[in-house]
Amino acid sequence: MPGLADIDFDPPRVRIESKAADPDISAAEATDFRSGARQG
């Protein structure tokens, strides 16, 4: 398409980081938490 080269495109930088696992949560609790079943 003509003129597209004239459009400025400068998106902000994104930093993606992972979180450390919580050793105090059991596998069953983690599954409940992911599915939204955990209350409180």
PDB file of all heavy atoms in Angstrom:
ATOM      1  N   MET A   1       0.836  -1.166   0.000  1.00  0.00           N
ATOM      2  CA  MET A   1       0.000   0.000   0.000  1.00  0.00           C
ATOM      3  C   MET A   1       0.890   1.241   0.000  1.00  0.00           C
ATOM      4  O   MET A   1       1.780   1.354   0.849  1.00  0.00           O
ATOM      5  CB  MET A   1      -0.906   0.010   1.231  1.00  0.00           C
ATOM      6  CG  MET A   1      -1.930  -1.106   1.231  1.00  0.00           C
ATOM      7  SD  MET A   1      -2.980  -1.108   2.694  1.00  0.00           S
ATOM      8  CE  MET A   1      -4.041   0.253   2.314  1.00  0.00           C
ATOM      9  N   PRO A   2       0.638   2.134  -0.899  1.00  0.00           N
ATOM     10  CA  PRO A   2       1.446   3.356  -0.967  1.00  0.00           C
ATOM     11  C   PRO A   2       1.309   4.191   0.307  1.00  0.00           C
ATOM     12  O   PRO A   2       0.239   4.302   0.885  1.00  0.00           O
ATOM     13  CB  PRO A   2       0.857   4.108  -2.154  1.00  0.00           C
ATOM     14  CG  PRO A   2       0.062   3.108  -2.924  1.00  0.00           C
ATOM     15  CD  PRO A   2      -0.347   2.049  -1.963  1.00  0.00           C
ATOM     16  N   GLY A   3       2.416   4.767   0.749  1.00  0.00           N
ATOM     17  CA  GLY A   3       2.391   5.655   1.903  1.00  0.00           C
ATOM     18  C   GLY A   3       2.651   4.979   3.236  1.00  0.00           C
ATOM     19  O   GLY A   3       2.823   5.658   4.240  1.00  0.00           O
ATOM     20  N   LEU A   4       2.651   3.657   3.300  1.00  0.00           N
ATOM     21  CA  LEU A   4       2.866   2.975   4.577  1.00  0.00           C
ATOM     22  C   LEU A   4       4.280   3.178   5.115  1.00  0.00           C
ATOM     23  O   LEU A   4       4.489   3.159   6.312  1.00  0.00           O
ATOM     24  CB  LEU A   4       2.557   1.491   4.456  1.00  0.00           C
ATOM     25  CG  LEU A   4       1.086   1.124   4.332  1.00  0.00           C
ATOM     26  CD1 LEU A   4       0.926  -0.384   4.290  1.00  0.00           C
ATOM     27  CD2 LEU A   4       0.275   1.696   5.469  1.00  0.00           C
ATOM     28  N   ALA A   5       5.229   3.390   4.245  1.00  0.00           N
ATOM     29  CA  ALA A   5       6.604   3.602   4.688  1.00  0.00           C
ATOM     30  C   ALA A   5       6.750   4.924   5.433  1.00  0.00           C
ATOM     31  O   ALA A   5       7.714   5.125   6.168  1.00  0.00           O
ATOM     32  CB  ALA A   5       7.548   3.563   3.501  1.00  0.00           C
ATOM     33  N   ASP A   6       5.796   5.837   5.280  1.00  0.00           N
ATOM     34  CA  ASP A   6       5.853   7.140   5.939  1.00  0.00           C
ATOM     35  C   ASP A   6       5.289   7.121   7.356  1.00  0.00           C
ATOM     36  O   ASP A   6       5.350   8.115   8.062  1.00  0.00           O
ATOM     37  CB  ASP A   6       5.070   8.168   5.116  1.00  0.00           C
ATOM     38  CG  ASP A   6       5.682   8.353   3.729  1.00  0.00           C
ATOM     39  OD1 ASP A   6       6.906   8.157   3.591  1.00  0.00           O
ATOM     40  OD2 ASP A   6       4.932   8.687   2.800  1.00  0.00           O
ATOM     41  N   ILE A   7       4.735   5.993   7.807  1.00  0.00           N
ATOM     42  CA  ILE A   7       4.141   5.898   9.135  1.00  0.00           C
ATOM     43  C   ILE A   7       5.225   5.535  10.143  1.00  0.00           C
ATOM     44  O   ILE A   7       5.949   4.561   9.974  1.00  0.00           O
ATOM     45  CB  ILE A   7       3.019   4.834   9.163  1.00  0.00           C
ATOM     46  CG1 ILE A   7       1.898   5.254   8.223  1.00  0.00           C
ATOM     47  CG2 ILE A   7       2.503   4.637  10.577  1.00  0.00           C
ATOM     48  CD1 ILE A   7       0.825   4.205   8.050  1.00  0.00           C
ATOM     49  N   ASP A   8       5.339   6.356  11.207  1.00  0.00           N
ATOM     50  CA  ASP A   8       6.301   6.069  12.266  1.00  0.00           C
ATOM     51  C   ASP A   8       5.756   4.966  13.157  1.00  0.00           C
ATOM     52  O   ASP A   8       4.593   4.984  13.543  1.00  0.00           O
ATOM     53  CB  ASP A   8       6.558   7.309  13.118  1.00  0.00           C
ATOM     54  CG  ASP A   8       7.333   8.372  12.366  1.00  0.00           C
ATOM     55  OD1 ASP A   8       8.100   8.000  11.464  1.00  0.00           O
ATOM     56  OD2 ASP A   8       7.172   9.555  12.696  1.00  0.00           O
ATOM     57  N   PHE A   9       6.596   3.995  13.463  1.00  0.00           N
ATOM     58  CA  PHE A   9       6.201   2.907  14.347  1.00  0.00           C
ATOM     59  C   PHE A   9       7.339   2.662  15.319  1.00  0.00           C
ATOM     60  O   PHE A   9       8.387   2.162  14.948  1.00  0.00           O
ATOM     61  CB  PHE A   9       5.882   1.636  13.547  1.00  0.00           C
ATOM     62  CG  PHE A   9       5.429   0.499  14.414  1.00  0.00           C
ATOM     63  CD1 PHE A   9       4.204   0.537  15.047  1.00  0.00           C
ATOM     64  CD2 PHE A   9       6.231  -0.613  14.596  1.00  0.00           C
ATOM     65  CE1 PHE A   9       3.772  -0.512  15.841  1.00  0.00           C
ATOM     66  CE2 PHE A   9       5.817  -1.665  15.388  1.00  0.00           C
ATOM     67  CZ  PHE A   9       4.585  -1.616  16.014  1.00  0.00           C
ATOM     68  N   ASP A  10       7.141   3.070  16.569  1.00  0.00           N
ATOM     69  CA  ASP A  10       8.166   2.924  17.594  1.00  0.00           C
ATOM     70  C   ASP A  10       7.503   2.419  18.880  1.00  0.00           C
ATOM     71  O   ASP A  10       7.257   3.188  19.806  1.00  0.00           O
ATOM     72  CB  ASP A  10       8.861   4.260  17.830  1.00  0.00           C
ATOM     73  CG  ASP A  10      10.080   4.142  18.707  1.00  0.00           C
ATOM     74  OD1 ASP A  10      10.617   3.022  18.847  1.00  0.00           O
ATOM     75  OD2 ASP A  10      10.500   5.169  19.272  1.00  0.00           O
ATOM     76  N   PRO A  11       7.184   1.120  18.933  1.00  0.00           N
ATOM     77  CA  PRO A  11       6.505   0.586  20.122  1.00  0.00           C
ATOM     78  C   PRO A  11       7.434   0.614  21.338  1.00  0.00           C
ATOM     79  O   PRO A  11       8.656   0.524  21.199  1.00  0.00           O
ATOM     80  CB  PRO A  11       6.170  -0.849  19.730  1.00  0.00           C
ATOM     81  CG  PRO A  11       7.189  -1.199  18.706  1.00  0.00           C
ATOM     82  CD  PRO A  11       7.482   0.071  17.971  1.00  0.00           C
ATOM     83  N   PRO A  12       6.858   0.728  22.542  1.00  0.00           N
ATOM     84  CA  PRO A  12       7.692   0.722  23.754  1.00  0.00           C
ATOM     85  C   PRO A  12       8.298  -0.662  23.989  1.00  0.00           C
ATOM     86  O   PRO A  12       7.738  -1.673  23.578  1.00  0.00           O
ATOM     87  CB  PRO A  12       6.702   1.074  24.864  1.00  0.00           C
ATOM     88  CG  PRO A  12       5.373   0.691  24.326  1.00  0.00           C
ATOM     89  CD  PRO A  12       5.442   0.870  22.841  1.00  0.00           C
ATOM     90  N   ARG A  13       9.446  -0.685  24.634  1.00  0.00           N
ATOM     91  CA  ARG A  13      10.087  -1.958  24.964  1.00  0.00           C
ATOM     92  C   ARG A  13       9.289  -2.663  26.049  1.00  0.00           C
ATOM     93  O   ARG A  13       8.758  -2.034  26.949  1.00  0.00           O
ATOM     94  CB  ARG A  13      11.511  -1.742  25.447  1.00  0.00           C
ATOM     95  CG  ARG A  13      12.444  -1.310  24.350  1.00  0.00           C
ATOM     96  CD  ARG A  13      13.850  -1.718  24.740  1.00  0.00           C
ATOM     97  NE  ARG A  13      14.771  -1.562  23.661  1.00  0.00           N
ATOM     98  CZ  ARG A  13      15.086  -2.528  22.802  1.00  0.00           C
ATOM     99  NH1 ARG A  13      14.529  -3.692  22.901  1.00  0.00           N
ATOM    100  NH2 ARG A  13      15.960  -2.320  21.857  1.00  0.00           N
ATOM    101  N   VAL A  14       9.255  -3.976  25.951  1.00  0.00           N
ATOM    102  CA  VAL A  14       8.550  -4.795  26.935  1.00  0.00           C
ATOM    103  C   VAL A  14       9.562  -5.725  27.588  1.00  0.00           C
ATOM    104  O   VAL A  14      10.387  -6.325  26.915  1.00  0.00           O
ATOM    105  CB  VAL A  14       7.434  -5.619  26.265  1.00  0.00           C
ATOM    106  CG1 VAL A  14       6.772  -6.539  27.264  1.00  0.00           C
ATOM    107  CG2 VAL A  14       6.418  -4.702  25.626  1.00  0.00           C
ATOM    108  N   ARG A  15       9.469  -5.836  28.903  1.00  0.00           N
ATOM    109  CA  ARG A  15      10.358  -6.749  29.625  1.00  0.00           C
ATOM    110  C   ARG A  15       9.503  -7.857  30.228  1.00  0.00           C
ATOM    111  O   ARG A  15       8.637  -7.592  31.068  1.00  0.00           O
ATOM    112  CB  ARG A  15      11.097  -5.991  30.718  1.00  0.00           C
ATOM    113  CG  ARG A  15      12.126  -6.830  31.397  1.00  0.00           C
ATOM    114  CD  ARG A  15      12.954  -6.004  32.336  1.00  0.00           C
ATOM    115  NE  ARG A  15      13.990  -6.851  32.903  1.00  0.00           N
ATOM    116  CZ  ARG A  15      14.942  -6.421  33.678  1.00  0.00           C
ATOM    117  NH1 ARG A  15      15.011  -5.147  33.977  1.00  0.00           N
ATOM    118  NH2 ARG A  15      15.831  -7.249  34.157  1.00  0.00           N
ATOM    119  N   ILE A  16       9.743  -9.073  29.801  1.00  0.00           N
ATOM    120  CA  ILE A  16       8.977 -10.220  30.279  1.00  0.00           C
ATOM    121  C   ILE A  16       9.864 -11.015  31.235  1.00  0.00           C
ATOM    122  O   ILE A  16      10.963 -11.423  30.874  1.00  0.00           O
ATOM    123  CB  ILE A  16       8.519 -11.111  29.101  1.00  0.00           C
ATOM    124  CG1 ILE A  16       7.639 -10.298  28.163  1.00  0.00           C
ATOM    125  CG2 ILE A  16       7.797 -12.350  29.617  1.00  0.00           C
ATOM    126  CD1 ILE A  16       7.257 -11.021  26.898  1.00  0.00           C
ATOM    127  N   GLU A  17       9.351 -11.209  32.445  1.00  0.00           N
ATOM    128  CA  GLU A  17      10.102 -11.953  33.452  1.00  0.00           C
ATOM    129  C   GLU A  17       9.220 -13.052  34.022  1.00  0.00           C
ATOM    130  O   GLU A  17       8.005 -12.920  34.089  1.00  0.00           O
ATOM    131  CB  GLU A  17      10.537 -11.027  34.580  1.00  0.00           C
ATOM    132  CG  GLU A  17      11.469  -9.923  34.138  1.00  0.00           C
ATOM    133  CD  GLU A  17      11.849  -8.989  35.268  1.00  0.00           C
ATOM    134  OE1 GLU A  17      11.402  -9.221  36.406  1.00  0.00           O
ATOM    135  OE2 GLU A  17      12.575  -8.031  35.008  1.00  0.00           O
ATOM    136  N   SER A  18       9.844 -14.120  34.459  1.00  0.00           N
ATOM    137  CA  SER A  18       9.088 -15.192  35.109  1.00  0.00           C
ATOM    138  C   SER A  18       9.210 -15.031  36.621  1.00  0.00           C
ATOM    139  O   SER A  18      10.129 -14.396  37.119  1.00  0.00           O
ATOM    140  CB  SER A  18       9.611 -16.555  34.679  1.00  0.00           C
ATOM    141  OG  SER A  18      10.962 -16.691  35.059  1.00  0.00           O
ATOM    142  N   LYS A  19       8.256 -15.599  37.324  1.00  0.00           N
ATOM    143  CA  LYS A  19       8.273 -15.558  38.781  1.00  0.00           C
ATOM    144  C   LYS A  19       8.781 -16.894  39.311  1.00  0.00           C
ATOM    145  O   LYS A  19       8.548 -17.933  38.709  1.00  0.00           O
ATOM    146  CB  LYS A  19       6.877 -15.301  39.327  1.00  0.00           C
ATOM    147  CG  LYS A  19       6.340 -13.940  38.985  1.00  0.00           C
ATOM    148  CD  LYS A  19       4.982 -13.745  39.597  1.00  0.00           C
ATOM    149  CE  LYS A  19       4.428 -12.378  39.268  1.00  0.00           C
ATOM    150  NZ  LYS A  19       3.106 -12.166  39.863  1.00  0.00           N
ATOM    151  N   ALA A  20       9.431 -16.855  40.454  1.00  0.00           N
ATOM    152  CA  ALA A  20       9.919 -18.076  41.092  1.00  0.00           C
ATOM    153  C   ALA A  20       8.730 -18.882  41.620  1.00  0.00           C
ATOM    154  O   ALA A  20       7.715 -18.331  42.016  1.00  0.00           O
ATOM    155  CB  ALA A  20      10.860 -17.727  42.235  1.00  0.00           C
ATOM    156  N   ALA A  21       8.874 -20.184  41.602  1.00  0.00           N
ATOM    157  CA  ALA A  21       7.833 -21.059  42.136  1.00  0.00           C
ATOM    158  C   ALA A  21       7.747 -20.906  43.650  1.00  0.00           C
ATOM    159  O   ALA A  21       8.739 -20.642  44.318  1.00  0.00           O
ATOM    160  CB  ALA A  21       8.143 -22.504  41.776  1.00  0.00           C
ATOM    161  N   ASP A  22       6.533 -21.063  44.189  1.00  0.00           N
ATOM    162  CA  ASP A  22       6.323 -20.986  45.634  1.00  0.00           C
ATOM    163  C   ASP A  22       6.407 -22.394  46.208  1.00  0.00           C
ATOM    164  O   ASP A  22       5.507 -23.199  45.998  1.00  0.00           O
ATOM    165  CB  ASP A  22       4.960 -20.361  45.929  1.00  0.00           C
ATOM    166  CG  ASP A  22       4.721 -20.121  47.409  1.00  0.00           C
ATOM    167  OD1 ASP A  22       5.553 -20.564  48.231  1.00  0.00           O
ATOM    168  OD2 ASP A  22       3.711 -19.501  47.743  1.00  0.00           O
ATOM    169  N   PRO A  23       7.472 -22.725  46.928  1.00  0.00           N
ATOM    170  CA  PRO A  23       7.639 -24.094  47.443  1.00  0.00           C
ATOM    171  C   PRO A  23       6.647 -24.443  48.550  1.00  0.00           C
ATOM    172  O   PRO A  23       6.520 -25.606  48.909  1.00  0.00           O
ATOM    173  CB  PRO A  23       9.066 -24.102  47.987  1.00  0.00           C
ATOM    174  CG  PRO A  23       9.353 -22.675  48.296  1.00  0.00           C
ATOM    175  CD  PRO A  23       8.583 -21.872  47.276  1.00  0.00           C
ATOM    176  N   ASP A  24       5.904 -23.447  49.074  1.00  0.00           N
ATOM    177  CA  ASP A  24       4.955 -23.706  50.154  1.00  0.00           C
ATOM    178  C   ASP A  24       3.569 -24.106  49.646  1.00  0.00           C
ATOM    179  O   ASP A  24       2.683 -24.398  50.438  1.00  0.00           O
ATOM    180  CB  ASP A  24       4.816 -22.475  51.051  1.00  0.00           C
ATOM    181  CG  ASP A  24       6.118 -22.158  51.776  1.00  0.00           C
ATOM    182  OD1 ASP A  24       6.883 -23.108  52.058  1.00  0.00           O
ATOM    183  OD2 ASP A  24       6.368 -20.981  52.028  1.00  0.00           O
ATOM    184  N   ILE A  25       3.365 -24.119  48.326  1.00  0.00           N
ATOM    185  CA  ILE A  25       2.062 -24.488  47.763  1.00  0.00           C
ATOM    186  C   ILE A  25       2.152 -25.908  47.209  1.00  0.00           C
ATOM    187  O   ILE A  25       3.051 -26.229  46.440  1.00  0.00           O
ATOM    188  CB  ILE A  25       1.659 -23.524  46.634  1.00  0.00           C
ATOM    189  CG1 ILE A  25       1.433 -22.127  47.192  1.00  0.00           C
ATOM    190  CG2 ILE A  25       0.404 -24.001  45.927  1.00  0.00           C
ATOM    191  CD1 ILE A  25       1.060 -21.103  46.148  1.00  0.00           C
ATOM    192  N   SER A  26       1.198 -26.760  47.597  1.00  0.00           N
ATOM    193  CA  SER A  26       1.181 -28.122  47.079  1.00  0.00           C
ATOM    194  C   SER A  26       0.674 -28.111  45.636  1.00  0.00           C
ATOM    195  O   SER A  26       0.075 -27.138  45.181  1.00  0.00           O
ATOM    196  CB  SER A  26       0.274 -29.007  47.927  1.00  0.00           C
ATOM    197  OG  SER A  26      -1.077 -28.649  47.728  1.00  0.00           O
ATOM    198  N   ALA A  27       0.874 -29.191  44.917  1.00  0.00           N
ATOM    199  CA  ALA A  27       0.420 -29.288  43.528  1.00  0.00           C
ATOM    200  C   ALA A  27      -1.099 -29.156  43.438  1.00  0.00           C
ATOM    201  O   ALA A  27      -1.627 -28.525  42.526  1.00  0.00           O
ATOM    202  CB  ALA A  27       0.880 -30.609  42.923  1.00  0.00           C
ATOM    203  N   ALA A  28      -1.830 -29.733  44.401  1.00  0.00           N
ATOM    204  CA  ALA A  28      -3.302 -29.639  44.398  1.00  0.00           C
ATOM    205  C   ALA A  28      -3.753 -28.197  44.584  1.00  0.00           C
ATOM    206  O   ALA A  28      -4.667 -27.731  43.911  1.00  0.00           O
ATOM    207  CB  ALA A  28      -3.887 -30.525  45.487  1.00  0.00           C
ATOM    208  N   GLU A  29      -3.109 -27.470  45.490  1.00  0.00           N
ATOM    209  CA  GLU A  29      -3.461 -26.069  45.710  1.00  0.00           C
ATOM    210  C   GLU A  29      -3.159 -25.233  44.471  1.00  0.00           C
ATOM    211  O   GLU A  29      -3.932 -24.362  44.102  1.00  0.00           O
ATOM    212  CB  GLU A  29      -2.702 -25.501  46.905  1.00  0.00           C
ATOM    213  CG  GLU A  29      -3.179 -26.024  48.241  1.00  0.00           C
ATOM    214  CD  GLU A  29      -2.315 -25.510  49.377  1.00  0.00           C
ATOM    215  OE1 GLU A  29      -1.080 -25.480  49.237  1.00  0.00           O
ATOM    216  OE2 GLU A  29      -2.886 -25.162  50.408  1.00  0.00           O
ATOM    217  N   ALA A  30      -2.041 -25.511  43.827  1.00  0.00           N
ATOM    218  CA  ALA A  30      -1.678 -24.769  42.629  1.00  0.00           C
ATOM    219  C   ALA A  30      -2.690 -25.017  41.520  1.00  0.00           C
ATOM    220  O   ALA A  30      -3.063 -24.097  40.798  1.00  0.00           O
ATOM    221  CB  ALA A  30      -0.276 -25.160  42.173  1.00  0.00           C
ATOM    222  N   THR A  31      -3.159 -26.250  41.380  1.00  0.00           N
ATOM    223  CA  THR A  31      -4.163 -26.580  40.374  1.00  0.00           C
ATOM    224  C   THR A  31      -5.466 -25.861  40.674  1.00  0.00           C
ATOM    225  O   THR A  31      -6.097 -25.282  39.786  1.00  0.00           O
ATOM    226  CB  THR A  31      -4.399 -28.103  40.320  1.00  0.00           C
ATOM    227  OG1 THR A  31      -3.169 -28.742  40.030  1.00  0.00           O
ATOM    228  CG2 THR A  31      -5.412 -28.457  39.253  1.00  0.00           C
ATOM    229  N   ASP A  32      -5.889 -25.853  41.941  1.00  0.00           N
ATOM    230  CA  ASP A  32      -7.094 -25.128  42.322  1.00  0.00           C
ATOM    231  C   ASP A  32      -6.970 -23.641  42.047  1.00  0.00           C
ATOM    232  O   ASP A  32      -7.891 -23.003  41.581  1.00  0.00           O
ATOM    233  CB  ASP A  32      -7.411 -25.344  43.804  1.00  0.00           C
ATOM    234  CG  ASP A  32      -7.871 -26.756  44.113  1.00  0.00           C
ATOM    235  OD1 ASP A  32      -8.241 -27.480  43.162  1.00  0.00           O
ATOM    236  OD2 ASP A  32      -7.870 -27.125  45.298  1.00  0.00           O
ATOM    237  N   PHE A  33      -5.798 -23.077  42.326  1.00  0.00           N
ATOM    238  CA  PHE A  33      -5.565 -21.656  42.125  1.00  0.00           C
ATOM    239  C   PHE A  33      -5.655 -21.296  40.645  1.00  0.00           C
ATOM    240  O   PHE A  33      -6.295 -20.325  40.268  1.00  0.00           O
ATOM    241  CB  PHE A  33      -4.193 -21.290  42.681  1.00  0.00           C
ATOM    242  CG  PHE A  33      -3.868 -19.822  42.572  1.00  0.00           C
ATOM    243  CD1 PHE A  33      -4.475 -18.921  43.427  1.00  0.00           C
ATOM    244  CD2 PHE A  33      -2.997 -19.348  41.610  1.00  0.00           C
ATOM    245  CE1 PHE A  33      -4.195 -17.555  43.336  1.00  0.00           C
ATOM    246  CE2 PHE A  33      -2.722 -18.006  41.519  1.00  0.00           C
ATOM    247  CZ  PHE A  33      -3.317 -17.114  42.376  1.00  0.00           C
ATOM    248  N   ARG A  34      -5.047 -22.117  39.770  1.00  0.00           N
ATOM    249  CA  ARG A  34      -5.089 -21.849  38.334  1.00  0.00           C
ATOM    250  C   ARG A  34      -6.494 -21.944  37.775  1.00  0.00           C
ATOM    251  O   ARG A  34      -6.855 -21.210  36.880  1.00  0.00           O
ATOM    252  CB  ARG A  34      -4.162 -22.824  37.588  1.00  0.00           C
ATOM    253  CG  ARG A  34      -2.704 -22.486  37.699  1.00  0.00           C
ATOM    254  CD  ARG A  34      -1.905 -23.247  36.669  1.00  0.00           C
ATOM    255  NE  ARG A  34      -2.169 -24.671  36.723  1.00  0.00           N
ATOM    256  CZ  ARG A  34      -1.384 -25.572  37.270  1.00  0.00           C
ATOM    257  NH1 ARG A  34      -0.272 -25.215  37.832  1.00  0.00           N
ATOM    258  NH2 ARG A  34      -1.715 -26.842  37.271  1.00  0.00           N
ATOM    259  N   SER A  35      -7.300 -22.876  38.307  1.00  0.00           N
ATOM    260  CA  SER A  35      -8.646 -23.071  37.765  1.00  0.00           C
ATOM    261  C   SER A  35      -9.641 -22.081  38.359  1.00  0.00           C
ATOM    262  O   SER A  35     -10.786 -22.042  37.943  1.00  0.00           O
ATOM    263  CB  SER A  35      -9.116 -24.500  38.046  1.00  0.00           C
ATOM    264  OG  SER A  35      -9.318 -24.697  39.433  1.00  0.00           O
ATOM    265  N   GLY A  36      -9.227 -21.285  39.350  1.00  0.00           N
ATOM    266  CA  GLY A  36     -10.113 -20.306  39.956  1.00  0.00           C
ATOM    267  C   GLY A  36     -10.961 -20.881  41.072  1.00  0.00           C
ATOM    268  O   GLY A  36     -11.841 -20.206  41.594  1.00  0.00           O
ATOM    269  N   ALA A  37     -10.709 -22.123  41.470  1.00  0.00           N
ATOM    270  CA  ALA A  37     -11.518 -22.774  42.504  1.00  0.00           C
ATOM    271  C   ALA A  37     -11.101 -22.332  43.911  1.00  0.00           C
ATOM    272  O   ALA A  37     -11.826 -22.518  44.853  1.00  0.00           O
ATOM    273  CB  ALA A  37     -11.405 -24.289  42.389  1.00  0.00           C
ATOM    274  N   ARG A  38      -9.925 -21.769  44.020  1.00  0.00           N
ATOM    275  CA  ARG A  38      -9.410 -21.385  45.345  1.00  0.00           C
ATOM    276  C   ARG A  38     -10.079 -20.091  45.798  1.00  0.00           C
ATOM    277  O   ARG A  38     -10.085 -19.098  45.100  1.00  0.00           O
ATOM    278  CB  ARG A  38      -7.908 -21.191  45.265  1.00  0.00           C
ATOM    279  CG  ARG A  38      -7.256 -20.953  46.593  1.00  0.00           C
ATOM    280  CD  ARG A  38      -5.759 -20.897  46.432  1.00  0.00           C
ATOM    281  NE  ARG A  38      -5.148 -20.732  47.738  1.00  0.00           N
ATOM    282  CZ  ARG A  38      -3.854 -20.583  47.924  1.00  0.00           C
ATOM    283  NH1 ARG A  38      -3.052 -20.585  46.910  1.00  0.00           N
ATOM    284  NH2 ARG A  38      -3.372 -20.433  49.124  1.00  0.00           N
ATOM    285  N   GLN A  39     -10.630 -20.102  46.976  1.00  0.00           N
ATOM    286  CA  GLN A  39     -11.296 -18.931  47.548  1.00  0.00           C
ATOM    287  C   GLN A  39     -10.511 -18.460  48.760  1.00  0.00           C
ATOM    288  O   GLN A  39     -10.098 -19.246  49.567  1.00  0.00           O
ATOM    289  CB  GLN A  39     -12.733 -19.284  47.980  1.00  0.00           C
ATOM    290  CG  GLN A  39     -13.629 -19.738  46.852  1.00  0.00           C
ATOM    291  CD  GLN A  39     -13.972 -18.622  45.888  1.00  0.00           C
ATOM    292  OE1 GLN A  39     -14.084 -17.485  46.293  1.00  0.00           O
ATOM    293  NE2 GLN A  39     -14.114 -18.951  44.625  1.00  0.00           N
ATOM    294  N   GLY A  40     -10.378 -17.145  48.896  1.00  0.00           N
ATOM    295  CA  GLY A  40      -9.754 -16.616  50.105  1.00  0.00           C
ATOM    296  C   GLY A  40      -8.429 -16.120  49.946  1.00  0.00           C
ATOM    297  O   GLY A  40      -7.476 -15.915  49.722  1.00  0.00           O
TER     298      GLY A  40
END
